[in-house]
Amino acid sequence: MAVARRRAAAAALIAALAYGGGCAAVLDIGKPYRVDEGGEGGGLEASDGSEAGGGDASDGSIASDGGDGSSGESGSSCEATACQPLQLASGQNNPSAIAVGPASVYWTDYGNGIDASAVMECAVGGCSNSPTTFASSQPGPRGIAVDDTSVYWTNWAGATTNGGTVTSCPLGGCPAAGPLTVASGLNNPWGIAVDSATVYWADWQGGMVMACAKGGCGSSPTTLASGRSQPEAIAVDCPLPPGGCTATSVYWTEPAGVMKCPIAGCGGAPITLASGMPRNGGGIAVDATSVYWAANFGDVVACAVGGCGGSPKTLASAQADGIAVDATNVYWASNNQVVLLAGAVMKCAKDGGSPTTLASGQYQPHAIAVDGTSVYWTTLGGATVMKVAK
């Protein structure tokens, strides 16, 4: 099905000359991906040299000049100054949220009905384009998060009133009895985040930002903020890896703006970092000093965690959806909704500057995640899960 859609859209490739504005660059729409043929495992070697000038990058990735056209450790083909993306999975339904753990990448795949909806898994080094069903028959899986022991996700539950849940399973797989229900009785839980002891999520329809101990709290989670309108993407101020710290504040997007609330509770109204700016369906990420998100029209913007006077800094104009950060860069999925196969995965230094295109020719890239060496993303139009070296 995904191959047929790509063939049907082949004519659109000719028109894919450029996108966005500001820092945006013309896209090379050739070689959109390389199919995973079963890599050796481990991380990929970055070959653009942009993060460490050919040496050890500050985030732990290895950079090389790639001039010999050698392949990366996981089978990703690197030529000249760019690495070709690796297709980890195809033929998915609606691969939406994505998260990466110590050894595997996980994503939620929302299908037509509970029997077609699942949480999926593929080893970070590749799975021969045959991902594992980590948790089957999930009622509308949406957001996903990973720590060093478990995978956590939200289940929307469709039209079932108060049927939404927050669910988890150990990294090694769900027990025979099924996933653990961390919290239940939710309206429409969406984005999710974790720290060392707690799970946080945005209840889109319920208008709340909530929290629960990882071990579970039944139908009585803690409400951090209520009376909100459609809170969606969420993040906490914990440095990577997740699970290694205790958050002090939670951040989320809603149509009114980008909001912040102390973990202890808002005590009234949350702090508004920026008004009326988030992109519908866009992501949010936080590091020790700043919060980053996809604004209206997809601009990649940043604001200090303590506030920026309502005037965040625009890092790039790039039709961004998903957002992720590491120690040096911000990464995003640039979802070109006009020319279908003109989407891209890009990065930019946190303090701004010219962005780098890591992968072009992508069919509506959406969610994104990073580890020490690689970038992972989903494509809604292509129904794939992809990977490329940083």
Beta strands, then each sheet from edge to edge (+ up, - down):
strand 1: 34-35
strand 2: 78-79
strand 3: 82-83
strand 4: 86-89
strand 5: 95-100
strand 6: 104-109
strand 7: 118-123
strand 8: 132-135
strand 9: 141-146
strand 10: 150-155
strand 11: 164-170
strand 12: 180-186
strand 13: 189-194
strand 14: 198-203
strand 15: 208-213
strand 16: 222-225
strand 17: 234-236
strand 18: 249-254
strand 19: 257-262
strand 20: 271-275
strand 21: 284-286
strand 22: 290-294
strand 23: 299-304
strand 24: 313-317
strand 25: 320-325
strand 26: 329-334
strand 27: 343-349
strand 28: 356-362
strand 29: 365-370
strand 30: 374-379
strand 31: 384-389
sheet 1: 1+ 4+ 31- 30+ 29-
sheet 2: 2+ 3-
sheet 3: 5+ 6- 7+ 8-
sheet 4: 9+ 10- 11+ 12-
sheet 5: 13+ 14- 15+ 16-
sheet 6: 17+ 18- 19+ 20-
sheet 7: 21+ 22- 23+ 24-
sheet 8: 25+ 26- 27+ 28-
end
